[in-house]
Amino acid sequence: MAATVKQALCGLSPQYNLFNLRVRNDAAVEVGRDDASYPMSVKHKGKEFWKTGKIGKRIKDGKEAAEYESSDDWRVWRTSDGEVYED
């Protein structure tokens, strides 16, 4: 329970830890770095998404992006220049 509370306070989803490395559709993800320059939440297509703490680079163009997750497990990425795209 304490880990879940700590993760919630840090903006991380409970199913992730700081030792994962994942490759999603078009983003290679670097886990363990949580850039404060990204907002804690974003809205996309009427849903609110919360920052998971994962920062990566989109493979097709190298743009840095942060992962966000909704309460029903949908994921989006927000690039450093503000573009939001679906996982």
C-alpha positions in Angstrom: 0.0 0.0 0.0 2.8 2.4 0.8 4.4 2.0 -2.6 1.0 2.7 -4.3 0.6 5.9 -2.2 4.2 7.0 -3.0 3.6 6.3 -6.7 0.4 8.2 -6.7 2.0 11.2 -5.0 4.8 11.1 -7.6 2.4 10.9 -10.5 3.2 7.3 -11.4 0.7 4.6 -12.2 0.7 1.7 -9.8 1.5 -0.9 -12.4 4.8 0.8 -13.4 8.1 0.8 -11.5 11.3 2.8 -12.1 13.1 -0.2 -13.6 11.0 -0.9 -16.7 12.0 -0.2 -20.2 9.2 -0.5 -22.8 8.9 0.2 -26.5 5.4 1.2 -27.5 4.1 1.8 -31.1 6.4 4.7 -32.1 8.2 5.6 -28.9 11.2 4.1 -27.1 10.7 4.8 -23.5 13.3 5.8 -20.9 11.9 5.1 -17.5 13.1 6.7 -14.2 13.2 10.3 -15.4 10.2 12.5 -14.7 10.6 15.8 -16.3 8.9 18.6 -14.4 8.4 20.6 -17.7 5.5 18.3 -18.6 2.1 19.0 -17.0 0.6 16.5 -14.5 -2.4 15.9 -16.7 -3.6 16.6 -20.3 -7.0 16.4 -22.0 -7.3 14.6 -25.3 -10.6 13.8 -27.1 -12.6 14.7 -24.0 -10.7 12.4 -21.6 -8.2 13.4 -18.9 -4.9 11.7 -18.8 -2.4 11.7 -15.9 1.4 11.6 -16.3 3.0 8.2 -15.7 6.5 9.4 -15.2 7.8 7.8 -18.4 9.8 10.0 -20.7 10.9 8.8 -24.2 11.7 9.7 -27.7 9.3 9.2 -30.6 11.2 6.9 -33.1 10.0 8.5 -36.3 11.3 12.0 -35.5 13.2 11.9 -32.3 10.9 14.3 -30.4 11.0 13.9 -26.6 7.6 12.8 -25.2 6.0 12.0 -21.8 3.5 9.2 -21.4 0.0 9.8 -19.9 -2.7 7.3 -18.8 -6.5 7.7 -18.2 -8.4 6.0 -15.5 -9.6 3.4 -18.0 -6.0 2.4 -19.1 -5.9 4.4 -22.4 -2.5 5.9 -23.0 -1.3 9.0 -24.9 2.0 10.8 -25.3 2.7 14.5 -25.2 5.7 15.8 -27.0 7.9 18.5 -25.6 6.3 21.0 -28.0 2.8 20.2 -26.8 1.5 17.7 -29.5 -0.6 14.9 -28.0 -0.9 11.6 -29.8 -2.4 8.2 -29.0 -0.3 5.2 -28.0 
